[in-house]
Each structure stands twice: as structure tokens, then as C-alpha cells.
Amino acid sequence: MANVTVIGAQWGDEGKGKLVDWLSNRADVVVRFQGGHNAGHTLVVGEQVYKLSLLPSGVVQGKLSVIGNGVVVDPWHLLSEIEKIGGQGIEIGPDLLVLADNACLILPLHRDLDQAREAAALNKIGTTGRGIGPAYEDKVGRRAIRVGDLADREALEVKIDRLLAHHTPLRRGLGLPEYDGEALLSELEALAPRILPFAKPAWLLVNEIVKSGKRVLFEGAQGALLDVDHGTYPYVTSSNTVAGQAAAGSGLGPRGAGFVLGIVKAYTTRVGEGPFPTELFDEVGQHLGTVGKEFGTVTGRSRRCGWFDAALVRQSVALNGITGIALTKLDILDGLPSLKICTGYRLGDQVFTYLPAGLKAQRSLEPIYEEMEGWAETTHGARSFRDLPANAVKYVRRIEELIGAQVALLSTSPQRDDTILMRDPFQD
């Protein structure tokens, strides 16, 4: 049986939550492999709406859910989210949720540093201010506190001293008060009995599950164009968001990723700062934002909207080894008389079929558009490809041609069942 890795193939917010929830019904286990609680997934099941930012989407389906070692975990937020989802009728215990014992923790001092830096910056990145970046910095700097450390007071004392030796000068430079190490130790010791029951060697569990023949769904956060290596640097997130991270962030070998499903919105959006070649500032952009309800799940920030960028998605297909895509929010384009697709870029007398790496070049790109006729009929709620208007079908097929990948799933509303299956990733 195939495993499936789900990643965002644009700048995030492509509708991964619904698709992961839909696929969770076919999976045995769901594994979150990177990011933190700066990313959000909204799941709509009937009249119930679940907003998740750290918990894997499988919890809503009652499927075993794993937070892998590639995730940075704010333990206070995790407990709060468990409580919130519990209030919606889903009880989450260690039998349902596993937390990698080697995952690194986000601490209050990380949040302080994140917010202070962003406030002081002349060229803001547009972070969520939740401490994700500083936590990854400490992970790479080999001074992070990990989940398993909560069981060892002696280790915690040493690690807190090492951590504060780095953070104290930073806080002084930013005008922040020195952090109380004893207070942090007490907070973590009080937290430990509530967090440690979830802690396990997740890499061992995931490998055993795969060997047993069960289906694993690997769930990514953000989007491939926010990848710290391959995205629009420095306007990126702090982790690798591409499909290859599913292996490193879960402890499974690279062959375990299986079918790579790239989630792609039928237009393009972006939250925060950074280049956006096809961004619209006219009534069409306003239409996409309003009808598409383009507001961040975690922050509520308005998303910038623009035409579909096939050059970007084609690049994402290559970077992630995408097997097939899930095209979302096609219904938001209903009623637009004409549509545009970006096929490449001009920069002076040069033509690019990909997004160049230089920030100055990215900001100066002029999109090359191909125009198509829109459709007056509705696609909202369609559950069969033959129910789509002819021009909608042409639009989908043209996207497939331009990005070099076929549509496996087509989403026509936020509702779980309004999904057209054209190719089952678990049966591929």
C-alpha cells in the first residue's frame, strides 16, 4: 500500500487542511513533519469547523497522529489546542497522539526574540511572531531543549544555562529584560507531566507502521515557495517545506514518501512580505480575496491575491517530485469573464521560465500572461468532472499542460465531500 506526502505547492494556504482531512479517511496514520504553530489548517466537517495549527489533521478522523522530530513544538500551545479540540468533542490522549521525543521546543524567550526583531526590522519578513524561527536557530545551534529533556531535571538545568548564555546578550541588544532561568526551569517541570505521556521515539513507531503495510499520510505545513532553501529567500519560513523533508522530519527513509501530492490553488495567494509577480491590486484581486475568504487561519491576516502562476508551480513540481496535484478553490473563479495564467517572466530583454533566485530580480519580474475565457456557470460543490463547465475543464487541462503534472483531486468547496477524485494517491 502506498504512502502519501502532502505539500503546499505555492506559498501556503492552498487548502491543505481539507485535502489532508479527506485523505486521512483513507490513511491509517497521519504524520506532521515540519513547521510549528505558525501554520494553520481549517477543516470543515458538516456544520463543525476545526482550526488546527500544530495537531495533525488525522485527530479529527480519530486516526493515530504523529508530530515528528522536524516540527518545533510550543508545548503550552499544544496543550491549549488539545483542550480546544476536546471542547469540540474530540478527546486527544496518548493513544491518539504521539509526540517525537527528539522534537525541539519553542519557549517564551523564542517568542520574545521573534517579536522584538520583527518590530525593530527596517525590512520586515512578516513572521507570525510565534518564535518559530528562533527555535529553529537554537536547534541548528545545538542548544535547543527537546521534548525528552523534560524528563531529566539535571539535563534541563545544563541546557537552560547554555541557552541563556546565547539569548542574554541578544535580549540586552534588543532592550529586553534578562530571562529568569530558574523560572523557566519551574515552568518546564510543571509542564512535563502533561507533555511526557505523549512522548515516544516517533521514528521507530513510523518505521514499524510502514513495515506492517499500513498507509501513512505525511502532512506538511506552509508551501514549497516558503522553503528556507528553495523559496523566495529571505521571505521564507524557517524550515524545509519541500517533500524531501518528510523523510528527515519523521525519521523514515527517503523511499517512504510515496505519492507526492502537491496542493495548488486555482489562483495564487501569499501572506506577508516578499515578491509576488502576479499579484493583483484591482477589482479582480479584491474579488478573489473576498469570495475566497482569503484570511490566515492562524493570524487572520489578509492574503495577497493574484492570477495563477504556472511558472512557479512548474518549479515546485520539480523541487518536490510531485506525482499529482490537488487543485483547490476552482469555484472562486466562477463568474469571471476572463482568466489569466502566468507562463513565464520578462526581466529587461531576458525571458525566464522559472523564478530566478536573486531578490532584486524577483521584485522586477514582469509576468508573461496567457488569457483564457472564463465561465458563467457554477462549479461550487461539483463532485464529478463531467459536471464542470466546458471552460472550467479547459482551464484545468491547460494548467496540467503548463505545470507538467496531472490533477489527481479537484476541490470545489471547503466541504469534505465536495471533492472530485481523478486518481487515488493511495492506489497509485
Secondary structure, DSSP 8 states (H G I E B T S, - for coil): ---EEEEESSSS-SSHHHHHHHHHTT-SEEEE-SB-TTS-EEEEETTEEEEESSS-THHHHT-EEEE-TTBEE-HHHHHHHHHHHHTTT----TTTEEEETT-EE--HHHHHHHHHHHHH-SS-----SSSHHHHHHHHHTT---BGGGGG-HHHHHHHHHHHHHHHHHHHHHTT-----HHHHHHHHHHHHHHHGGGEE-HHHHHHHHHHTT--EEEE--S-GGG-TTTSSTTSS-SS--STTHHHHTTT--GGGG-EEEEEEESSEEE-SSS--TTB--SHHHHHHHHHTT-B-TTT--B-EEE-EEHHHHHHHHHHHT-SEEEEE-GGGGTT-SEEEEEEEEEETTEEESS--S-HHHHHH-EEEEEEEE--SS--TT--SGGGS-HHHHHHHHHHHHHHT--EEEEE-SSBTT-EEESS-GGG-
